[in-house]
């Protein structure tokens, strides 16, 4: 008995035709050609003929059916070849081996700012900026909105959602109402802050209060390349007195923080903000000097779309832990994550998210008047880490006396007090393997304290970062309050520093700076002439390098030397676009 034949459907066979195709009847042709194709195969086995149909059937010869099958197949192939020929690549490769990728500006940039004040009293401002570009992109806008996902503005209600959109606009003057066409690059009506042109920053208050939500930021078109947002908070009550600042980061699925604590007067909380359109599921992993701290309450946290959550670390750390590393793992979806630390009246700031675990970590931005510094390092469960501690001074790298190295056990956190390690000189700090043949990827953070003559202090946290690359920017700089720390981690380098126009007026200013190999330079930020409002600072690598950079914003208040430090990272305003060669023959493979 002959077994029945089955055909397995392929997802690729049912791929939708690109919009605008001239082969509208192709799916029907494919369906009609499927069965004759099997008869053609059978005919080939029997010498090219097919047996006549039984009595009562339609009858016919195998040659006729084979001819029909071949004609149908030819129609399909002609349609496919026609599509391939009608859709050449935008920039076809010029060589048989394929041309090198081209560079194009990004068309959309998004970031997430955390909840600014959790249980504290103060005020928070948001500043946004896009450097002037050299690409061909035009139009677009940048905006910041509370809690909600700004990437997809709410669509206008449609009278018939199931009806397909017309290929051409309806004629005007017919009297029929037309629905407004929404620009995907236009700011929504409820935006808290809107950026309309590159080269000039905007600033405004965030949602304040002890239960204020996080903020979503997005920019499209000409505003996307280099778009950056800075959040700055001044806490005025004693238990969290200090200046807190950070550069808002993109939503992601993994974040590392080193330097948290639940001991003494520390009040550290993790802010989770979901600006996406679907819920996120998050695990929070805490590591101390005894390894991973298991707690079921820290796993499977659900963050609803368009919402913010604050997690107090002391509620999931199972007691007081002096030094913590925190790993935020997003199992489903994406979130923005940030960690805030407040040490009673000794200081407060955001602990920046670290660069990915690496064998070498560089932390720029140690002020010359550092009163004390504490280094916190986490090693992975797979291996111990033995690390050299080095400082970058004005003449290059050197090893601080008495603090030459640190040993970190596998899966645990180690910490060391470095004291007044800078000895009245600006510096950057580098951790690297003691043995180059035994590298271990680590995460590191550094707490830095500054003190006034009256004994009052404030604190900031530095973390492992990456070079500025072609260009990096930080917004919210103020007259007489910003200092740049530039460290050349390798060869001597030259960088260009540009101060933008002010948010309320001013003329941009530019300065070039020479950096010695392995050296650190502190530069009072150049300021725009006629400055009115806040301004942005952009750092570009001109030659040499690589260069890491940080900006210190210092705003003394209430006799406290309030300050905050943010690292500058490559803004990734361009992407590599591979070139494709026209090859209609791919339909046969």
C-alpha positions as CSV (number, residue, x, y, z in Angstrom):
1,X,0.0,0.0,0.0
2,X,1.4,3.3,-1.0
3,X,2.0,5.7,1.8
4,X,0.4,9.2,1.6
5,X,2.8,12.1,1.1
6,X,3.0,15.0,3.5
7,X,4.5,18.4,2.9
8,X,6.1,20.3,5.8
9,X,5.3,24.0,5.8
10,X,8.2,26.3,6.0
11,X,8.1,29.7,7.7
12,X,10.3,31.1,4.9
13,X,7.8,30.0,2.3
14,X,5.2,32.3,3.9
15,X,7.3,35.4,4.3
16,X,5.4,38.6,3.5
17,X,6.2,40.4,0.3
18,X,7.9,43.7,0.7
19,X,5.7,46.8,0.4
20,X,5.4,48.1,-3.1
21,X,6.1,44.8,-4.9
22,X,4.8,44.5,-8.4
23,X,4.3,40.7,-8.0
24,X,1.0,40.9,-6.1
25,X,-0.1,37.5,-7.4
26,X,3.0,35.6,-6.3
27,X,1.5,33.8,-3.3
28,X,-1.3,32.4,-5.5
29,X,1.2,31.3,-8.1
30,X,3.2,29.5,-5.4
31,X,0.1,27.7,-4.2
32,X,-0.9,26.7,-7.7
33,X,2.6,25.4,-8.5
34,X,3.0,23.2,-5.5
35,X,1.0,20.2,-6.7
36,X,2.1,20.1,-10.4
37,X,5.7,20.2,-9.0
38,X,5.2,16.7,-7.5
39,X,3.7,15.3,-10.8
40,X,6.8,16.6,-12.7
41,X,9.1,14.7,-10.3
42,X,7.1,11.5,-10.8
43,X,7.1,12.0,-14.6
44,X,10.9,12.1,-14.5
45,X,11.0,8.7,-12.9
46,X,8.7,7.1,-15.5
47,X,10.4,8.4,-18.6
48,X,8.5,11.7,-18.8
49,X,4.9,10.3,-19.1
50,X,2.1,9.9,-16.7
51,X,-0.5,7.2,-16.8
52,X,-4.0,8.2,-18.0
53,X,-6.6,8.9,-15.4
54,X,-9.0,6.2,-14.4
55,X,-12.4,6.1,-15.9
56,X,-14.6,8.9,-14.7
57,X,-11.5,11.1,-14.2
58,X,-10.4,14.1,-16.2
59,X,-7.9,12.2,-18.3
60,X,-4.9,13.8,-20.0
61,X,-1.2,13.1,-20.8
62,X,1.8,13.5,-18.4
63,X,3.5,15.7,-20.9
64,X,0.7,18.3,-20.8
65,X,0.7,18.3,-17.0
66,X,4.5,18.6,-16.9
67,X,4.4,21.5,-19.3
68,X,1.8,23.2,-17.1
69,X,4.0,22.7,-14.1
70,X,7.1,24.0,-15.8
71,X,5.2,27.1,-17.0
72,X,3.9,27.8,-13.5
73,X,7.4,27.4,-12.1
74,X,8.7,29.7,-14.7
75,X,6.1,32.4,-13.9
76,X,7.1,32.2,-10.2
77,X,10.9,32.5,-11.0
78,X,10.3,35.4,-13.4
79,X,8.3,37.2,-10.7
80,X,11.0,36.6,-8.1
81,X,13.8,37.7,-10.5
82,X,11.8,40.7,-11.4
83,X,11.6,41.7,-7.7
84,X,15.3,41.2,-7.2
85,X,16.1,43.3,-10.3
86,X,13.6,46.1,-9.3
87,X,15.1,46.4,-5.8
88,X,18.9,47.0,-6.1
89,X,20.8,47.7,-2.9
90,X,21.1,51.4,-2.0
91,X,24.9,51.2,-2.2
92,X,26.0,48.2,-4.2
93,X,29.4,46.8,-3.6
94,X,32.0,47.7,-6.2
95,X,34.2,44.6,-5.9
96,X,33.5,40.9,-6.3
97,X,34.8,40.3,-2.7
98,X,32.5,42.9,-1.2
99,X,33.4,46.5,-0.2
100,X,34.2,47.7,3.3
101,X,31.3,48.7,5.5
102,X,30.3,52.4,5.4
103,X,29.6,54.6,8.4
104,X,26.1,56.1,9.0
105,X,24.6,58.2,11.7
106,X,22.2,56.6,14.2
107,X,18.6,57.5,13.6
108,X,17.3,56.9,17.2
109,X,18.8,57.1,20.7
110,X,17.0,56.3,23.9
111,X,18.0,56.6,27.6
112,X,16.4,56.1,31.0
113,X,16.8,58.3,34.1
114,X,16.1,56.8,37.6
115,X,13.8,57.9,40.3
116,X,15.5,61.1,41.7
117,X,14.4,61.3,45.3
118,X,13.4,58.3,47.4
119,X,12.5,59.3,50.9
120,X,14.6,62.5,50.7
121,X,14.0,66.2,50.3
122,X,15.6,68.2,47.6
123,X,15.4,69.3,44.0
124,X,16.3,67.6,40.7
125,X,16.9,69.0,37.2
126,X,17.2,67.3,33.9
127,X,19.4,68.6,31.0
128,X,19.5,67.2,27.5
129,X,21.9,67.9,24.6
130,X,22.9,66.8,21.1
131,X,26.2,67.9,19.6
132,X,26.1,69.5,16.1
133,X,26.4,66.7,13.5
134,X,28.1,66.4,10.2
135,X,25.7,63.9,8.6
136,X,22.7,64.5,6.3
137,X,20.0,63.7,8.8
138,X,17.4,66.4,9.2
139,X,14.3,67.0,11.4
140,X,13.4,65.0,14.4
141,X,13.2,65.9,18.1
142,X,14.4,64.9,21.5
143,X,12.2,64.7,24.5
144,X,11.9,63.5,28.1
145,X,8.7,62.0,29.6
146,X,7.8,60.7,33.1
147,X,7.6,56.9,33.5
148,X,6.1,56.1,30.1
149,X,7.9,54.7,27.1
150,X,8.7,57.7,24.9
151,X,9.8,55.6,21.9
152,X,6.3,54.8,20.8
153,X,4.0,57.8,21.1
154,X,0.3,56.9,21.6
155,X,-1.4,56.3,18.2
156,X,-4.5,58.3,17.2
157,X,-7.7,56.2,17.5
158,X,-8.8,54.8,14.2
159,X,-12.4,54.4,13.0
160,X,-11.7,51.1,11.3
161,X,-8.5,49.5,12.7
162,X,-8.8,46.4,10.5
163,X,-9.0,48.4,7.3
164,X,-5.7,48.6,5.3
165,X,-4.2,52.0,4.8
166,X,-4.8,53.5,1.4
167,X,-1.8,53.5,-1.0
168,X,-2.3,57.1,-1.9
169,X,-3.8,60.0,0.2
170,X,-7.5,60.7,-0.2
171,X,-8.3,63.6,-2.4
172,X,-8.8,66.9,-0.6
173,X,-12.0,68.9,-0.8
174,X,-14.2,65.9,-0.7
175,X,-15.6,66.8,2.7
176,X,-14.5,63.6,4.3
177,X,-12.5,64.1,7.6
178,X,-8.9,62.9,7.5
179,X,-7.0,61.5,10.5
180,X,-3.9,63.5,11.4
181,X,-0.7,61.8,10.4
182,X,1.6,61.4,13.5
183,X,5.3,62.1,13.1
184,X,7.2,59.3,14.8
185,X,10.0,61.7,15.5
186,X,7.8,64.4,17.0
187,X,7.7,64.9,20.8
188,X,4.5,63.8,22.5
189,X,2.2,66.5,24.0
190,X,2.9,65.5,27.6
191,X,6.7,65.7,27.2
192,X,8.4,67.2,30.3
193,X,11.3,68.6,28.3
194,X,11.8,69.0,24.5
195,X,15.1,69.4,22.5
196,X,14.5,70.9,19.1
197,X,17.9,71.5,17.6
198,X,21.5,70.3,18.0
199,X,24.1,72.5,19.6
200,X,22.0,74.1,22.3
201,X,21.1,72.3,25.5
202,X,17.8,72.4,27.3
203,X,17.2,72.1,31.0
204,X,14.2,71.9,33.4
205,X,12.9,70.5,36.6
206,X,12.3,66.8,37.0
207,X,9.3,65.4,38.9
208,X,10.3,66.0,42.5
209,X,9.1,64.5,45.7
210,X,10.0,61.4,47.7
211,X,8.0,59.1,45.3
212,X,8.9,60.8,42.0
213,X,9.0,58.4,39.0
214,X,11.8,57.8,36.6
215,X,12.1,59.4,33.2
216,X,12.4,58.1,29.7
217,X,14.3,60.0,27.0
218,X,14.4,59.6,23.3
219,X,15.7,61.4,20.2
220,X,15.2,60.8,16.5
221,X,16.4,62.2,13.2
222,X,19.2,64.8,13.5
223,X,18.8,64.9,17.3
224,X,19.7,61.2,17.7
225,X,23.6,61.2,17.1
226,X,25.2,61.9,20.5
227,X,22.0,62.6,22.4
228,X,22.8,62.7,26.1
229,X,20.8,63.4,29.3
230,X,22.1,64.4,32.7
231,X,20.2,64.2,36.0
232,X,21.4,66.4,38.9
233,X,19.9,66.4,42.4
234,X,20.7,68.5,45.5
235,X,19.5,66.9,48.7
236,X,19.0,69.5,51.4
237,X,18.1,67.3,54.5
238,X,20.9,66.2,56.8
239,X,20.6,62.4,56.4
240,X,21.3,62.5,52.7
241,X,22.9,65.9,52.3
242,X,24.9,66.2,49.1
243,X,25.0,66.5,45.3
244,X,23.9,63.5,43.3
245,X,24.4,63.3,39.5
246,X,24.5,60.8,36.7
247,X,24.4,60.5,33.0
248,X,21.2,58.6,32.0
249,X,21.9,55.2,30.4
250,X,20.0,53.1,27.8
251,X,17.7,50.4,28.9
252,X,19.5,47.0,29.0
253,X,19.4,43.5,30.4
254,X,22.5,43.6,32.7
255,X,24.0,46.2,35.0
256,X,27.0,45.9,37.5
257,X,27.5,48.2,40.5
258,X,30.5,48.0,43.0
259,X,30.6,50.0,46.2
260,X,27.1,49.6,47.7
261,X,26.6,49.0,51.4
262,X,23.9,48.3,54.0
263,X,26.1,48.9,57.1
264,X,26.2,51.9,59.4
265,X,24.2,54.9,58.3
266,X,24.1,53.8,54.6
267,X,20.8,53.9,52.9
268,X,21.2,52.5,49.4
269,X,18.4,51.8,47.0
270,X,18.2,50.4,43.5
271,X,15.9,52.2,41.0
272,X,14.3,50.1,38.2
273,X,12.5,52.0,35.5
274,X,10.7,50.2,32.6
275,X,10.0,52.5,29.7
276,X,9.1,49.6,27.4
277,X,5.7,48.5,26.3
278,X,5.9,45.1,28.0
279,X,6.6,44.0,31.6
280,X,10.1,43.1,32.7
281,X,11.2,40.4,35.1
282,X,14.4,41.2,37.1
283,X,16.8,39.4,39.4
284,X,19.0,41.3,41.8
285,X,22.2,39.4,42.8
286,X,24.2,40.7,45.8
287,X,27.8,39.7,46.5
288,X,29.7,40.4,49.8
289,X,32.9,39.3,51.4
290,X,31.5,35.8,51.8
291,X,30.1,35.5,48.2
292,X,26.6,35.5,46.8
293,X,23.9,36.4,49.3
294,X,20.9,34.2,48.4
295,X,17.5,35.7,48.9
296,X,14.3,34.6,47.1
297,X,12.8,38.1,47.6
298,X,15.4,39.5,45.2
299,X,14.5,37.2,42.3
300,X,11.6,37.5,39.8
301,X,10.7,41.1,40.5
302,X,8.1,42.3,37.9
303,X,8.3,45.8,36.7
304,X,5.2,46.8,34.8
305,X,5.5,48.7,31.5
306,X,5.7,52.5,32.0
307,X,6.5,52.2,35.7
308,X,9.3,52.6,38.3
309,X,10.2,50.6,41.3
310,X,12.6,51.3,44.2
311,X,14.3,48.5,46.1
312,X,16.0,49.2,49.4
313,X,19.1,47.0,49.5
314,X,18.9,46.5,53.3
315,X,15.6,44.6,52.7
316,X,17.3,41.9,50.6
317,X,20.9,41.8,51.9
318,X,20.1,39.7,55.1
319,X,21.8,42.0,57.5
320,X,24.5,44.7,57.4
321,X,27.2,44.2,54.7
322,X,29.9,46.8,54.5
323,X,30.9,46.3,50.9
324,X,28.6,45.0,48.2
325,X,28.7,44.4,44.5
326,X,25.3,44.3,42.8
327,X,24.4,42.6,39.6
328,X,21.0,43.4,38.0
329,X,19.9,40.6,35.6
330,X,16.8,41.1,33.4
331,X,15.3,37.8,32.5
332,X,12.5,39.3,30.4
333,X,12.3,42.7,28.7
334,X,14.6,45.6,29.4
335,X,14.9,48.2,32.2
336,X,17.0,51.2,33.2
337,X,18.8,50.6,36.5
338,X,20.7,52.9,38.8
339,X,21.9,52.7,42.3
340,X,21.9,55.6,44.8
341,X,24.0,55.6,48.0
342,X,23.5,58.0,51.0
343,X,25.8,57.8,54.0
344,X,24.0,59.9,56.6
345,X,25.5,63.3,56.7
346,X,28.8,62.2,55.1
347,X,27.7,62.4,51.6
348,X,25.5,61.0,48.8
349,X,25.6,60.2,45.1
350,X,24.7,57.7,42.4
351,X,27.0,54.7,42.0
352,X,27.5,54.6,38.3
353,X,26.9,51.4,36.4
354,X,30.3,49.8,35.7
355,X,31.7,48.8,32.4
356,X,31.4,45.1,31.7
357,X,33.7,42.8,33.8
358,X,37.2,43.0,32.4
359,X,40.8,42.1,33.4
360,X,41.7,45.8,33.5
361,X,39.5,48.5,34.9
362,X,40.3,52.3,34.7
363,X,38.6,54.9,36.9
364,X,39.2,58.5,36.0
365,X,38.3,61.6,38.1
366,X,40.1,61.6,41.4
367,X,40.3,65.2,42.6
368,X,43.5,66.6,44.0
369,X,41.9,67.3,47.3
370,X,40.6,63.8,47.9
371,X,40.3,63.3,51.6
372,X,39.9,59.5,51.5
373,X,39.2,56.8,49.0
374,X,37.9,53.2,49.3
375,X,38.3,50.7,46.6
376,X,35.8,47.8,46.2
377,X,36.4,44.9,43.8
378,X,34.4,41.8,42.8
379,X,35.8,38.7,41.2
380,X,33.8,36.0,39.3
381,X,33.1,32.6,40.9
382,X,35.4,30.9,38.4
383,X,38.7,32.3,39.7
384,X,40.6,34.5,42.2
385,X,41.9,37.9,41.1
386,X,45.4,39.3,41.9
387,X,45.5,42.9,40.8
388,X,48.0,45.8,40.6
389,X,46.9,49.2,41.8
390,X,48.3,52.1,39.8
391,X,47.6,55.8,39.7
392,X,48.0,58.1,36.7
393,X,49.6,61.3,37.7
394,X,50.8,64.3,35.8
395,X,53.8,62.4,34.4
396,X,52.4,58.9,33.9
397,X,51.5,55.7,35.8
398,X,53.0,55.0,39.3
399,X,52.3,52.6,42.2
400,X,51.0,54.2,45.4
401,X,53.2,53.3,48.4
402,X,51.6,50.9,50.8
403,X,48.7,50.1,48.4
404,X,50.4,48.2,45.6
405,X,47.9,45.4,45.1
406,X,44.7,43.7,46.1
407,X,43.7,40.0,46.2
408,X,40.0,39.1,45.6
409,X,38.7,35.6,46.2
410,X,36.5,33.9,43.6
411,X,32.9,35.0,43.8
412,X,33.5,37.5,46.6
413,X,34.1,41.1,47.2
414,X,37.3,42.7,48.6
415,X,37.9,46.3,49.7
416,X,40.8,48.4,50.8
417,X,41.0,51.9,52.2
418,X,43.5,54.0,50.1
419,X,43.3,57.1,52.4
420,X,44.5,60.3,50.9
421,X,45.9,58.5,47.9
422,X,46.2,61.3,45.4
423,X,48.5,63.4,47.7
424,X,47.2,66.7,46.4
425,X,47.5,65.8,42.7
426,X,44.7,64.8,40.3
427,X,44.7,61.2,39.2
428,X,43.1,58.3,37.6
429,X,43.2,54.8,39.0
430,X,43.9,51.5,37.1
431,X,43.5,47.9,38.2
432,X,45.3,45.3,36.1
433,X,46.4,41.7,36.5
434,X,49.6,41.2,38.6
435,X,50.4,38.4,36.2
436,X,49.6,39.1,32.6
437,X,49.3,35.3,32.0
438,X,46.5,35.0,34.6
439,X,43.9,37.7,33.8
440,X,40.5,37.6,35.6
441,X,37.6,39.8,34.6
442,X,36.6,42.0,37.6
443,X,34.1,44.8,38.5
444,X,35.4,47.7,40.5
445,X,34.2,50.9,42.2
446,X,35.9,53.7,44.1
447,X,34.3,55.9,46.7
448,X,35.9,59.4,46.9
449,X,35.4,61.8,49.8
450,X,36.1,65.5,49.9
451,X,36.2,67.6,53.1
452,X,35.8,71.3,53.8
453,X,37.8,73.2,56.4
454,X,34.8,72.9,58.8
455,X,34.9,69.1,58.6
456,X,31.8,68.7,56.5
457,X,32.1,66.2,53.6
458,X,30.5,64.9,50.5
459,X,31.1,61.7,48.6
460,X,31.1,60.5,44.9
461,X,31.6,57.1,43.4
462,X,33.8,56.3,40.4
463,X,33.6,53.1,38.4
464,X,35.4,51.2,35.6
465,X,34.8,53.0,32.3
466,X,35.7,52.9,28.6
467,X,37.5,55.4,26.4
468,X,35.8,58.4,25.0
469,X,36.5,57.2,21.5
470,X,35.7,59.6,18.7
471,X,33.4,61.7,20.8
472,X,31.7,61.9,24.3
473,X,29.5,64.5,25.9
474,X,28.1,65.5,29.3
475,X,25.3,68.0,29.8
476,X,24.5,70.3,32.8
477,X,27.7,72.2,33.3
478,X,27.5,75.5,35.1
479,X,29.7,78.6,35.3
480,X,32.8,78.1,37.4
481,X,31.6,74.7,38.6
482,X,32.9,72.1,36.1
483,X,36.4,70.4,35.9
484,X,37.4,67.8,33.3
485,X,39.8,65.0,34.2
486,X,41.5,63.6,31.2
487,X,43.7,60.4,31.4
488,X,45.7,58.9,28.5
489,X,45.8,55.2,29.3
490,X,48.5,54.5,26.6
491,X,50.4,56.8,24.2
492,X,50.4,60.6,24.4
493,X,47.2,62.0,23.0
494,X,45.5,65.2,21.9
495,X,41.9,65.9,22.7
496,X,39.5,68.7,21.7
497,X,37.2,70.1,24.3
498,X,34.1,72.1,23.1
499,X,31.8,74.0,25.4
500,X,28.4,74.4,23.7
501,X,26.2,77.5,23.7
502,X,24.3,78.0,26.9
503,X,20.7,76.9,27.3
504,X,19.8,80.6,27.5
505,X,22.5,82.0,25.1
506,X,26.2,82.2,24.5
507,X,28.9,81.5,21.9
508,X,30.6,78.0,21.9
509,X,34.3,77.8,22.9
510,X,36.9,75.1,21.9
511,X,40.2,74.2,23.4
512,X,42.8,71.5,22.5
513,X,44.7,69.7,25.3
514,X,47.9,67.7,25.1
515,X,48.1,64.6,27.4
516,X,51.4,62.8,28.2
517,X,51.6,59.1,27.9
518,X,49.8,57.6,30.9
519,X,49.3,61.0,32.3
520,X,46.3,62.9,33.8
521,X,45.4,66.5,33.3
522,X,42.7,68.5,35.2
523,X,41.1,71.2,33.0
524,X,38.8,73.9,34.3
525,X,36.0,73.5,31.7
526,X,36.1,76.2,28.9
527,X,32.9,78.2,29.0
528,X,31.0,79.8,26.2
529,X,31.3,83.6,25.8
530,X,28.2,85.4,27.1
531,X,27.0,82.2,28.9
532,X,23.4,82.2,30.0
533,X,22.1,79.0,31.6
534,X,23.8,75.6,31.6
535,X,26.1,74.3,28.8
536,X,27.4,70.9,27.6
537,X,31.0,69.7,27.2
538,X,32.1,67.5,24.3
539,X,35.5,65.7,24.3
540,X,36.9,64.4,21.0
541,X,40.0,62.4,20.5
542,X,42.2,64.2,17.9
543,X,45.2,61.9,17.9
544,X,47.0,59.3,20.1
545,X,45.1,57.7,22.9
546,X,43.0,56.0,24.1
547,X,41.7,58.6,26.5
548,X,39.3,58.2,29.5
549,X,37.6,61.2,30.9
550,X,35.4,62.4,33.8
551,X,33.6,65.6,34.7
552,X,33.4,66.9,38.2
553,X,30.5,69.3,39.0
554,X,31.1,71.2,42.3
555,X,28.4,73.3,43.8
556,X,29.1,74.1,47.5
557,X,26.0,74.6,49.6
558,X,25.3,74.9,53.3
559,X,29.1,74.9,53.9
560,X,29.3,71.4,52.4
561,X,31.7,70.8,49.5
562,X,29.0,69.2,47.3
563,X,30.3,67.5,44.2
564,X,29.5,64.7,41.8
565,X,31.7,63.0,39.1
566,X,30.5,61.4,35.8
567,X,32.7,59.5,33.4
568,X,32.3,60.4,29.7
569,X,31.8,57.5,27.3
570,X,31.8,57.2,23.5
571,X,28.4,58.3,22.4
572,X,28.2,55.7,19.6
573,X,26.6,58.3,17.3
574,X,27.6,56.3,14.2
575,X,27.2,52.7,13.2
576,X,28.9,50.4,10.6
577,X,26.6,49.5,7.7
578,X,27.7,46.5,5.5
579,X,27.4,46.8,1.8
580,X,25.5,44.2,-0.2
581,X,26.0,43.1,-3.8
582,X,23.1,42.4,-6.1
583,X,22.7,38.7,-6.5
584,X,19.4,37.4,-8.0
585,X,20.8,33.9,-7.9
586,X,20.2,33.7,-4.2
587,X,16.6,32.5,-5.0
588,X,18.1,29.3,-6.5
589,X,20.1,28.5,-3.4
